[in-house]
Amino acid sequence: MITSVQDWLAFLRDSHTATGFPLIVGGLALMLFGWRVWKIAVVLAFGVLGTFVAGSFIPSGENQLTYSLGCGVACALLSSWPTKYSVSALGGVLGAFVTYAYLERFGMSGGMLWGGVGTALVMCTALAIINRRHVVILVTAFLGAVLLMSGLVTWLMTMPALFGTFRSMAAWSMIVVPFLVLVPTVMSAFYQIAEVRRLQIEL
């Protein structure tokens, strides 16, 4: 059961190199055309988050995967209506996840950690409600970038020398991995914003 980034990397390492192709294609599709299919992307994102969170809390066992997938399906169904509100909630949840990852890396724990995460959740949700169009684009750009980088890592793992260099850089600085995801996210966001403005579409 995949319940962390390390589990995801282990899954990518154990997967066939052919797995990288659909991940890259899906990532590029979201990065280029995410604003066209943002409702589907939001529902799928909630499904994945629901499965991830449930897998983190449900004890390991033969029923863990079944219960986790059930929670993921429930979250996806709940987020499907109305999508314009669920995308704001997704923006807040993603902001809280990113904040949790960084605060934990800086050694925070207990009330201070969860206080910071709660503040980030409220602030990011509020910003998402005010700027729904930009949140739609940022969410699809981020999800696309994660899929793209996952596919590239799958291929990179077949080259031990290059993958060893990447792991050393990631272990040496916690900025490396976020930077590699941030760059395609920003590029995709700028491209999608330009397309939406050019076509004068209201999201």
Secondary structure, DSSP 8 states (H G I E B T S, - for coil): ---SHHHHHHHHHHS-GGGHHHHHHHHHHHHHHTTTSHHHHHHHHHHHHHHHHHHHHS-SSTTHHHHHHHHHHHHHHHHTTTHHHHHHHHHHHHHHHHHHHHHHHTT--HHHHHHHHHHHHHHHHHHHHHTHHHHHHHHHHHHHHHHHHHHHHHHHTTSHHHHHHHHHHHHH-TTHHHHHHHHHHHHHHHHHHHHHHHHT---
